[in-house]
Amino acid sequence: MKHPSSLLLLTLFNFILLFPALTTAAEDSNSAKQLYTQYCTSCHGAQRLGGMGPALLPGNLSRLRKSDAAQVIQSGRAATQMPAFAHTLNNTQTELLVNYIYEEPDTQPEWTLADIKSSQQIHFQQNQLSSQPVFQADLQNLFIVVELGDHHATLLDGDTFNPIHRFATRFALHGGPKYSPEGRYVYFASRDGWISKFDIYNLKTVAEIRAGINTRNMAVSFDGRYAMVANYLPHNLVLLDTETLSPIKVIPVDGRVSAVYTAPPRNSFIAALKDEKTILEIPYRTPFKVRSISTDAYLDDFFFDASYQHLIGASREGDRGQVVALESGKTIATVPLAGMPHLGSGISWDYQGKTVMATPHLKEGKISIIDMSSWKVIKQIDTLGPGFFMRSHDNSPYAWVDVFFGPNKDAVHLIDKQTLEIAHTLKPEPGKTAAHVEFTKDGRHALLSIWEDDGAVIVYDSQTLQEVKRLPMRKPSGKYNVYNKTHYSAGTSH
């Protein structure tokens, strides 16, 4: 046994060896905080909660690699107020800042009802704006095209395919825009919690509010009176009055909210929790009492049948989906679905006298076709790689699905809805990502994105598959048709 004095000397010796590393780490941390305070606080907030710029927290930056974050700091971000710091910060300082903004904060940030209320911005009152559109077009056949490349959106005429208006949006929109029932207003949600209301008729953003710090998505009630915002951070749902986006209620939950959607026949919102085996149903009427439904597994996203009596959901980590009868709150079936099914992108159609749904898989090159009466997988279709978006229309013989992930990202499969076979494979722009098809109101044309910064929206004749028009755009991520969305078309996501 060693003498106590020897142990003390050994401990002291080890500490002396370790002290420079501890000192360096502490100095780096202090330097990073000083750099952040000097260069970032004015736009991104002292607590990294965001302001003019987005929140700089790990949850908000999950889609941005550290190398890309360093590039943004050095070169700035196009079409935003983010400046370039290449002549101000060297590589070491940039690395310190990047590491700092990807660290979890010492205390979890809060965004209270008072914070939400104080963020509200009313740009135009209802009586200041005309009830008649300031342009000529079929108001039901308009598209909103989200361009992530420079944080803009384009209002597109679905008959002529001519842009009507292009306008700036908040940073990193997510979850797809939602329309009011008549299609006059469109609501956007950004990753960092901003909800924006845009008046299509007058081409103006009329109101904005920050409902969270890290937002998953948003839903609008079937009657158009309410919006429900699903947040990762804070852990809650936020109910808004759509007229002015005024907050009505904050609903705390256990953990992150995976997604929220509206269920029109039920006159309610349905939400799933990412960290709890729970579904929540919140009716459109006061006092908006929350109903909790236990599930057998975690649900990352989900899909409704046409009657909204059943919900099929799945976990990204699991190997099966589960079907929940919403009226009874019971799980009535499980469906084998390995490879991370993207149920939020699921679609349905009639096949041999029955309704089937189809979902792409995010981890493997497969499409699962499910009989929605028996909840059995009737076929799996092999594709050139994992897909992300799937779309169709009642008047189209094909279901279009991209191959978003992997080396064949430039391919798009067209699946014959009656044979359940791949009928065609298109390569709109070899080497460039092809994604997210959406149809016109009548289904005669399909619009597809070239998901690149120097990308485009390509218009196809949906019967002949001939290219009709190509519109250059900045990373067009999604195109949303007013009629299809407000009428809950079976061929598009809701």
ROMAR-492622 format. One line per 2 residues: number of its first residue (from 0); their letters; for each residue x, y, z of C-alpha. Coordinates in Angstrom, 3 decimals. Layout:
BEGIN
NUM> a> X:Y:Z | ...
END
This chain:
BEGIN
0> mk> 0.000:0.000:0.000 | 1.293:3.437:-0.876
2> hp> 1.946:5.987:1.854 | -0.778:8.715:2.061
4> ss> 1.797:11.389:1.286 | 2.751:9.502:-1.898
6> ll> -0.903:9.405:-2.977 | -1.201:13.123:-2.340
8> ll> 1.897:13.837:-4.422 | 0.596:11.596:-7.227
10> tl> -2.783:13.373:-7.231 | -1.064:16.759:-7.241
12> fn> 1.222:15.667:-10.080 | -1.752:14.480:-12.172
14> fi> -3.587:17.748:-11.537 | -0.538:19.749:-12.640
16> ll> -0.427:17.728:-15.861 | -4.154:18.233:-16.419
18> fp> -4.249:21.913:-15.412 | -3.158:23.337:-18.790
20> al> -5.960:21.455:-20.548 | -8.514:22.645:-17.988
22> tt> -7.237:26.175:-18.281 | -7.369:26.060:-22.078
24> aa> -10.960:24.758:-22.047 | -12.045:27.473:-19.621
26> ed> -10.253:30.146:-21.643 | -11.893:28.875:-24.861
28> sn> -15.304:28.976:-23.232 | -14.785:32.530:-21.987
30> sa> -13.441:33.631:-25.346 | -16.416:32.100:-27.159
32> kq> -18.864:33.873:-24.856 | -17.058:37.178:-25.363
34> ly> -17.115:36.730:-29.139 | -20.814:35.893:-29.049
36> tq> -21.575:38.931:-26.891 | -19.601:41.216:-29.176
38> yc> -20.778:39.987:-32.556 | -24.012:38.014:-32.143
40> ts> -26.112:39.283:-29.235 | -27.685:42.234:-31.055
42> ch> -29.402:39.942:-33.580 | -29.614:36.564:-31.861
44> ga> -30.246:37.611:-28.249 | -28.119:37.398:-25.109
46> qr> -29.529:33.953:-24.271 | -29.319:32.719:-27.896
48> lg> -33.133:32.745:-28.107 | -33.160:34.778:-31.300
50> gm> -34.422:38.210:-32.219 | -33.861:39.716:-35.627
52> gp> -31.918:36.524:-36.337 | -32.903:32.940:-35.455
54> al> -32.273:31.213:-32.148 | -28.795:29.679:-31.904
56> lp> -29.442:26.532:-29.886 | -28.652:22.880:-30.670
58> gn> -32.315:22.073:-31.233 | -32.638:24.840:-33.823
60> ls> -29.350:23.977:-35.520 | -29.941:20.240:-35.893
62> rl> -30.295:20.554:-39.678 | -27.145:22.674:-40.025
64> rk> -23.764:20.945:-39.936 | -20.995:22.647:-37.987
66> sd> -18.975:23.130:-41.172 | -21.950:24.899:-42.765
68> aa> -22.411:27.051:-39.667 | -18.768:28.109:-39.931
70> qv> -19.333:28.987:-43.584 | -22.329:31.157:-42.659
72> iq> -20.283:33.020:-40.028 | -17.454:33.597:-42.476
74> sg> -19.489:34.406:-45.600 | -22.861:35.566:-44.302
76> ra> -26.209:34.320:-45.563 | -27.697:35.556:-48.809
78> at> -30.959:37.537:-48.693 | -30.792:37.936:-44.889
80> qm> -29.257:40.480:-42.555 | -26.527:38.025:-41.547
82> pa> -23.212:39.745:-42.398 | -19.918:38.090:-43.354
84> fa> -17.242:38.009:-40.638 | -14.369:36.641:-42.735
86> ht> -12.394:39.874:-42.292 | -13.257:40.152:-38.596
88> ln> -12.974:36.621:-37.196 | -10.167:34.182:-37.948
90> nt> -10.659:30.431:-38.285 | -9.935:29.764:-34.615
92> qt> -12.429:32.373:-33.452 | -15.030:31.038:-35.878
94> el> -14.527:27.518:-34.547 | -14.948:28.773:-30.968
96> lv> -18.237:30.437:-31.904 | -19.515:27.365:-33.722
98> ny> -18.734:25.095:-30.769 | -20.412:27.564:-28.411
100> iy> -23.721:27.813:-30.269 | -23.934:23.997:-30.497
102> ee> -23.527:23.636:-26.711 | -26.604:23.075:-24.554
104> pd> -27.281:26.140:-22.368 | -26.685:25.941:-18.616
106> tq> -30.430:26.372:-18.047 | -33.147:25.516:-20.513
108> pe> -34.572:28.689:-22.063 | -38.163:29.709:-21.480
110> wt> -40.710:31.368:-23.743 | -43.747:32.299:-21.686
112> la> -47.218:33.520:-22.595 | -46.010:37.035:-21.763
114> di> -43.070:36.609:-24.157 | -45.434:35.406:-26.871
116> ks> -47.750:38.375:-26.393 | -44.916:40.895:-26.429
118> sq> -43.611:39.520:-29.745 | -46.887:40.121:-31.602
120> qi> -46.674:42.433:-34.601 | -49.803:43.731:-36.366
122> hf> -48.725:45.191:-39.712 | -52.205:45.825:-41.131
124> qq> -55.685:45.879:-39.631 | -58.468:44.004:-41.423
126> nq> -60.307:47.251:-42.314 | -57.178:48.612:-44.011
128> ls> -57.219:45.913:-46.682 | -59.462:45.210:-49.646
130> sq> -61.671:42.123:-49.699 | -61.015:41.842:-53.449
132> pv> -57.733:40.513:-54.885 | -55.382:43.014:-56.491
134> fq> -54.623:40.601:-59.357 | -56.535:38.461:-61.874
136> ad> -56.368:34.648:-61.466 | -58.325:31.581:-60.426
138> lq> -58.052:32.023:-56.661 | -58.496:28.299:-56.068
140> nl> -55.683:27.321:-58.431 | -52.913:29.367:-56.868
142> fi> -49.706:27.914:-55.471 | -47.434:29.112:-52.705
144> vv> -43.880:28.008:-53.514 | -41.474:28.089:-50.554
146> el> -37.926:28.979:-51.616 | -35.538:28.026:-48.819
148> gd> -32.466:29.191:-50.726 | -33.011:32.818:-49.837
150> hh> -36.008:32.642:-47.467 | -38.706:33.814:-49.850
152> at> -42.034:32.518:-51.122 | -43.590:32.937:-54.548
154> ll> -47.301:33.180:-55.292 | -47.767:31.297:-58.576
156> dg> -50.706:31.289:-61.011 | -51.637:27.615:-61.494
158> dt> -53.185:28.232:-64.935 | -50.478:30.318:-66.638
160> fn> -47.609:29.254:-64.341 | -46.530:32.877:-64.135
162> pi> -45.294:34.235:-60.787 | -47.677:36.830:-59.348
164> hr> -45.638:38.016:-56.372 | -42.438:37.089:-54.529
166> fa> -41.979:38.061:-50.893 | -39.579:37.552:-47.981
168> tr> -40.391:35.005:-45.265 | -38.942:34.201:-41.878
170> fa> -35.824:32.053:-41.658 | -36.160:28.276:-42.211
172> lh> -39.873:27.723:-42.762 | -40.993:24.248:-41.741
174> gg> -44.092:22.077:-41.724 | -45.739:23.440:-44.864
176> pk> -47.889:26.587:-45.079 | -51.577:26.305:-44.136
178> ys> -54.499:28.140:-45.768 | -57.663:29.683:-44.359
180> pe> -60.792:27.834:-45.570 | -61.531:30.225:-48.454
182> gr> -57.847:30.454:-49.407 | -57.380:34.166:-48.798
184> yv> -54.812:33.838:-46.026 | -51.775:31.604:-45.766
186> yf> -49.972:30.919:-42.486 | -46.276:30.080:-42.223
188> as> -44.311:28.578:-39.322 | -40.548:28.932:-39.007
190> rd> -38.160:26.634:-37.171 | -37.495:29.353:-34.610
192> gw> -41.140:29.813:-33.703 | -42.358:32.705:-35.832
194> is> -45.906:32.401:-37.177 | -46.742:34.728:-40.069
196> kf> -50.115:35.511:-41.645 | -49.998:36.574:-45.307
198> di> -52.981:38.104:-47.117 | -52.868:36.613:-50.627
200> yn> -55.544:38.994:-51.972 | -53.528:42.075:-50.953
202> lk> -50.040:40.520:-51.211 | -49.075:41.641:-47.709
204> tv> -47.889:40.083:-44.458 | -50.526:41.302:-42.021
206> ae> -49.477:39.829:-38.654 | -46.664:37.878:-36.973
208> ir> -46.022:36.381:-33.566 | -43.344:34.204:-32.044
210> ag> -45.099:31.184:-30.521 | -42.011:29.193:-29.520
212> in> -38.244:28.848:-29.659 | -38.032:25.659:-31.732
214> tr> -41.257:24.913:-33.598 | -42.209:21.659:-35.297
216> nm> -45.290:22.618:-37.310 | -48.670:24.346:-37.230
218> av> -52.282:23.462:-38.046 | -55.292:25.656:-38.815
220> sf> -58.787:24.641:-37.705 | -61.311:23.591:-40.342
222> dg> -63.415:26.671:-39.607 | -60.355:28.924:-39.898
224> ry> -60.749:30.481:-36.452 | -57.753:28.946:-34.680
226> am> -54.173:27.921:-35.269 | -52.326:25.402:-33.120
228> va> -48.526:25.502:-32.953 | -46.492:22.412:-32.011
230> ny> -43.198:23.145:-30.267 | -40.065:21.175:-29.514
232> lp> -38.966:24.018:-27.233 | -40.586:24.943:-24.936
234> hn> -42.467:21.674:-24.513 | -45.950:22.903:-25.342
236> lv> -48.741:23.582:-27.792 | -49.798:27.186:-28.384
238> ll> -53.333:28.088:-29.497 | -53.715:31.289:-31.539
240> dt> -56.669:33.341:-32.755 | -56.077:33.504:-36.516
242> et> -57.557:36.997:-36.969 | -54.632:38.754:-35.281
244> ls> -52.530:35.745:-34.206 | -53.231:36.675:-30.584
246> pi> -52.380:33.836:-28.172 | -55.374:32.198:-26.485
248> kv> -53.807:29.398:-24.507 | -50.497:27.659:-23.835
250> ip> -50.835:23.909:-23.256 | -47.769:22.447:-21.477
252> vd> -46.861:18.849:-22.378 | -44.292:16.272:-21.305
254> gr> -41.505:16.509:-23.864 | -41.453:17.615:-27.466
256> vs> -44.503:17.692:-29.737 | -43.912:15.550:-32.846
258> av> -46.616:17.160:-34.982 | -50.092:18.658:-34.883
260> yt> -52.820:18.382:-37.549 | -56.443:19.387:-37.838
262> ap> -59.177:16.716:-37.947 | -62.149:18.423:-39.669
264> pr> -64.941:15.858:-38.977 | -63.907:15.760:-35.334
266> ns> -63.662:19.581:-35.018 | -60.402:19.130:-33.191
268> fi> -56.632:19.238:-33.371 | -54.666:16.011:-32.997
270> aa> -51.071:16.094:-31.710 | -48.499:13.403:-30.974
272> lk> -45.679:13.597:-28.453 | -42.149:12.607:-29.372
274> de> -41.003:11.705:-25.866 | -44.220:10.211:-24.459
276> kt> -46.416:7.374:-25.760 | -49.333:9.741:-26.049
278> il> -51.729:11.354:-28.539 | -53.560:14.534:-27.567
280> ei> -56.911:15.689:-28.953 | -57.924:19.322:-28.413
282> py> -61.429:20.362:-29.586 | -61.976:23.696:-31.358
284> rt> -64.324:24.903:-28.617 | -63.624:26.495:-25.252
286> pf> -62.219:25.646:-22.809 | -60.125:23.595:-25.294
288> kv> -60.007:20.697:-22.889 | -57.206:18.245:-23.717
290> rs> -58.000:14.557:-24.150 | -55.047:12.194:-23.698
292> is> -54.828:8.847:-25.554 | -52.140:6.321:-24.618
294> td> -50.295:4.562:-27.441 | -48.155:1.437:-27.581
296> ay> -45.123:3.284:-28.946 | -43.761:6.750:-29.602
298> ld> -45.161:8.516:-32.670 | -42.959:10.765:-34.788
300> df> -45.567:11.379:-37.460 | -48.958:10.074:-38.447
302> ff> -51.649:9.776:-41.102 | -55.472:9.810:-40.955
304> da> -57.975:7.735:-42.864 | -60.530:9.697:-44.944
306> sy> -63.120:9.682:-42.154 | -60.615:10.772:-39.491
308> qh> -61.791:7.854:-37.357 | -58.388:6.171:-37.428
310> li> -54.832:7.360:-37.091 | -51.799:5.369:-38.185
312> ga> -48.537:6.465:-36.608 | -44.959:5.252:-36.336
314> sr> -41.719:5.945:-34.565 | -38.573:6.721:-36.526
316> eg> -36.731:4.109:-34.439 | -39.407:1.411:-34.588
318> dr> -40.160:-1.310:-37.112 | -43.940:-1.040:-37.213
320> gq> -46.822:1.366:-37.309 | -49.834:1.322:-35.028
322> vv> -53.446:2.082:-35.860 | -55.451:3.953:-33.220
324> al> -59.248:4.223:-33.269 | -59.695:7.827:-32.176
326> es> -63.209:7.393:-30.781 | -62.294:4.572:-28.393
328> gk> -58.666:5.566:-27.968 | -57.608:1.951:-28.510
330> ti> -54.813:0.549:-30.676 | -56.602:-1.821:-33.053
332> at> -53.786:-2.996:-35.327 | -50.047:-2.946:-35.898
334> vp> -48.455:-2.710:-39.342 | -44.919:-3.949:-40.136
336> la> -43.130:-0.842:-41.411 | -39.356:-0.988:-41.076
338> gm> -36.997:1.593:-42.538 | -38.515:4.709:-40.947
340> ph> -41.797:5.281:-42.826 | -42.569:8.914:-43.582
342> lg> -46.272:8.770:-42.753 | -46.585:12.548:-42.795
344> sg> -46.060:12.275:-46.549 | -48.524:9.437:-46.994
346> is> -51.301:9.537:-49.611 | -54.315:7.344:-50.414
348> wd> -56.352:6.221:-53.439 | -58.911:3.625:-54.561
350> yq> -57.466:0.281:-55.623 | -59.582:-2.724:-56.633
352> gk> -62.593:-1.499:-54.681 | -60.697:-0.647:-51.514
354> tv> -58.819:2.360:-50.170 | -55.079:1.971:-49.856
356> ma> -52.458:4.277:-48.463 | -48.831:4.514:-49.530
358> tp> -45.842:5.787:-47.637 | -42.180:6.187:-48.598
360> hl> -39.411:5.048:-46.240 | -36.663:7.389:-45.086
362> ke> -34.011:4.720:-44.476 | -34.546:2.256:-47.290
364> gk> -35.612:2.278:-50.924 | -39.158:1.036:-50.470
366> is> -42.757:2.166:-50.759 | -45.282:0.381:-48.549
368> ii> -48.858:-0.036:-49.814 | -51.375:-0.652:-47.006
370> dm> -54.996:-1.823:-47.215 | -56.855:0.633:-44.973
372> ss> -59.684:-1.795:-44.190 | -57.561:-4.716:-42.999
374> wk> -54.453:-2.630:-42.163 | -52.281:-5.191:-43.937
376> vi> -49.280:-4.358:-46.106 | -50.345:-5.657:-49.512
378> kq> -47.137:-4.739:-51.332 | -43.712:-3.185:-50.919
380> id> -42.250:-1.560:-54.013 | -38.467:-1.369:-54.338
382> tl> -37.155:2.040:-55.442 | -33.754:3.503:-56.332
384> gp> -33.335:4.787:-52.790 | -35.102:6.242:-49.752
386> gf> -37.794:8.785:-50.583 | -39.250:11.760:-48.758
388> fm> -42.329:13.090:-50.575 | -45.186:11.245:-52.288
390> rs> -48.040:12.910:-54.175 | -50.931:12.126:-56.515
392> hd> -54.332:13.443:-57.654 | -57.713:11.823:-58.281
394> ns> -57.309:12.618:-61.992 | -53.789:11.221:-62.272
396> py> -53.055:7.526:-62.944 | -49.744:7.835:-61.112
398> aw> -48.389:8.370:-57.631 | -45.149:10.358:-57.848
400> vd> -42.389:9.698:-55.328 | -38.885:11.137:-55.155
402> vf> -35.646:9.351:-54.264 | -34.502:12.185:-52.051
404> fg> -31.686:10.449:-50.193 | -28.681:8.723:-51.692
406> pn> -26.855:8.713:-55.018 | -30.045:8.556:-57.133
408> kd> -31.534:11.759:-55.724 | -32.124:13.067:-59.245
410> av> -34.735:10.374:-59.977 | -38.520:10.444:-59.556
412> hl> -40.655:7.302:-59.785 | -44.195:7.254:-61.145
414> id> -46.157:4.337:-59.687 | -49.207:3.092:-61.575
416> kq> -51.981:3.247:-58.997 | -53.809:0.210:-60.435
418> tl> -50.897:-2.164:-61.081 | -48.780:-0.957:-58.123
420> ei> -45.712:-1.099:-60.365 | -43.213:1.614:-61.269
422> ah> -44.432:2.753:-64.686 | -41.882:5.512:-65.345
424> tl> -38.706:6.939:-63.838 | -37.899:10.555:-64.689
426> kp> -34.599:12.387:-64.277 | -35.556:16.058:-64.674
428> ep> -32.034:17.420:-64.075 | -29.267:14.771:-63.939
430> gk> -27.169:15.077:-60.796 | -29.532:17.490:-59.043
432> ta> -32.075:16.654:-56.340 | -35.625:16.226:-57.637
434> ah> -38.353:16.417:-54.988 | -41.864:17.321:-53.869
436> ve> -44.485:17.065:-56.588 | -47.775:18.943:-56.272
438> ft> -50.706:19.003:-58.696 | -52.881:21.761:-60.069
440> kd> -56.522:21.935:-58.989 | -57.704:19.758:-61.888
442> gr> -54.705:17.413:-61.798 | -53.714:18.165:-65.412
444> ha> -50.264:19.393:-64.424 | -47.689:18.268:-61.886
446> ll> -45.134:20.705:-60.478 | -41.779:19.317:-59.336
448> si> -38.875:20.962:-57.511 | -35.213:20.889:-58.410
450> we> -34.102:21.213:-54.794 | -30.913:23.201:-55.342
452> dd> -29.866:26.788:-54.673 | -29.857:27.339:-58.434
454> ga> -32.977:25.200:-58.727 | -36.267:25.400:-60.539
456> vi> -39.918:24.420:-60.527 | -40.668:22.175:-63.519
458> vy> -44.240:21.927:-64.791 | -45.233:18.596:-66.391
460> ds> -48.311:17.537:-68.294 | -49.428:14.820:-65.875
462> qt> -50.770:12.576:-68.663 | -48.097:12.840:-71.375
464> lq> -45.248:13.560:-68.905 | -43.936:16.263:-71.242
466> ev> -42.261:19.298:-69.713 | -44.468:22.388:-70.111
468> kr> -42.458:25.090:-68.350 | -39.396:25.586:-66.165
470> lp> -39.220:28.423:-63.616 | -35.815:29.216:-62.040
472> mr> -36.086:29.406:-58.233 | -33.853:29.369:-55.152
474> kp> -34.081:25.888:-53.631 | -37.866:25.502:-53.979
476> sg> -38.744:23.085:-51.186 | -42.487:22.772:-51.581
478> ky> -45.429:23.927:-53.670 | -48.868:24.109:-52.108
480> nv> -52.066:24.361:-54.169 | -54.938:26.274:-52.562
482> yn> -57.733:23.969:-53.762 | -55.976:20.691:-52.971
484> kt> -55.022:21.836:-49.494 | -58.342:23.418:-48.497
486> hy> -60.311:20.442:-49.858 | -58.024:17.877:-48.182
488> sa> -57.226:16.061:-51.411 | -56.321:12.398:-50.871
490> gt> -53.258:12.891:-53.042 | -51.521:15.461:-50.859
492> sh> -50.437:15.814:-47.244 | -52.667:17.667:-44.803
END
